[in-house]
Amino acid sequence: MTDRTQTVDRRGTVDDASLSRLARGIIGSEVLRIAAEIRSLIAAGQPVCNLTVGDFDPREFPLPDSLLEGVHRALRAGHTNYPPSNGVLELRQAAARFTERELGLAVPVESVLVAGGARPLIYATYRTLVDPGDTVAFPVPSWNNNHYAYLTGAVPLPLPVTREHDFHPVPEQVEAILPRVRLLALCTPLNPTGTRMSPAALEQICRAVVAENRRREERGERPVFLLFDQVYWSLDFDTPRPPTPAGLVPEVAPYTVALDAISKSLAATGLRVGWSIAAPAVTARMSDLLGHVGAWAPKAEQIATAEFLDDPTAFAAFRRTMHQRLHERLDLLHQGLERLRSQGHPVEAVKPEGTLYLSARFDLFGRRLGGRELRTNEDIRRLLLEQAGIGVVPFQAFGLSREDGWVRLSVGGVAVVAIEAGLERLAAALRRLE
Ligand SMILES: Cc1ncc(COP(=O)(O)O)c(C=O)c1O
């Protein structure tokens, strides 16, 4: 035995080629790469209005006091061991009561599965419902479906969407591809666009899923499922009780996996608590799968979340505060960009409808700065960062291949004064463009 620390070279001849095909093909998060670049600019003392990450800065968006106190209390009470792998019963029951109270849907507790945020539940949904070679359809842009499809060996079927239809697929588009699809992934309000899907469109899509599954049942084929990601539902600014697939079309309930989480709704991205609602048979297998991954939410957080979800007054008050803080920032950005547009600059922004995101378009293709021509979204992103100190994420990071100048602006990490300063720098940078 020696008490000296040994330094071991772990590189050897191990490189990417030593890894599995799956690992070699994984594309890391584009948003995190851009965010790291911005951190180094900030460290170098440059003023940056960082509109990149889909996270909340706790100084700008603190989580509810009572939730935080609940976590402390649960830890002190000794809830430091493993929770049941499908979630503590109190939270599964509380999530069912919450869904009934807030969204008007009665849910049996066997349908509720708790995990460490929405991500593991999305992964489990894909792995539970999709075989390699099955087709998964999702709008582009949308958050991470391309990556989950890759991890499952699924054939991705990106559905191009347009501003005209609020960046959501239209029913006819879905109906045309549904016979080939195993999983349809929808999210409203949508990350990255901050726009909501019309209830009429959602209803028509749900009816199409039911009709398709009637046909498949007759032929003895496996059904198509709907992954309905509603982690932003409480951040929909104008709809107190947003519609859900099962609320609109009860027959679609068995084929729907609905996702909810406290990450965005309670500005609690670091606490890691989410839950899914699905047919008991689906839930049971998702639970088995996640049990092996160990992706459960920490027990103290689960207990505190259960208490918070059961407090309608605290939830409603916090929701109002979130709306006010998000509106303040998103409206400032939206109005600032529209003002630049009215001054003749080729920028536009979509009126925010929910989430922490704003869609904006910088149609700067062909413009020049210092002799350099802007040709791609990446050129535009760099220009905004280097010349205006504004960090944005192009829609390419959300699976879009079209180069059309659309980007996501996220306000969860910025103070109002930082947005004001960023808009001034932007106006000056646009004036410098040739
Ligand atoms: C649409 C959507 N679903 C799920 C998630 C992941 O949520 P969680 O932090 O609970 O894993 C995100 C995170 O940005 C998201 O935008």
The ligand as an ORCA input file, in Angstrom:
! r2SCAN-3c Opt
* xyz 0 1
  C     -40.517     20.131    -24.904
  C     -39.633     19.692    -23.799
  N     -39.883     18.517    -23.194
  C     -39.098     18.065    -22.211
  C     -38.014     18.798    -21.766
  C     -37.142     18.228    -20.691
  O     -37.631     18.535    -19.444
  P     -36.889     18.034    -18.126
  O     -35.951     19.114    -17.725
  O     -38.014     17.847    -17.155
  O     -36.170     16.767    -18.420
  C     -37.711     20.010    -22.361
  C     -36.533     20.761    -21.927
  O     -36.125     21.761    -22.455
  C     -38.543     20.469    -23.404
  O     -38.325     21.646    -24.000
*
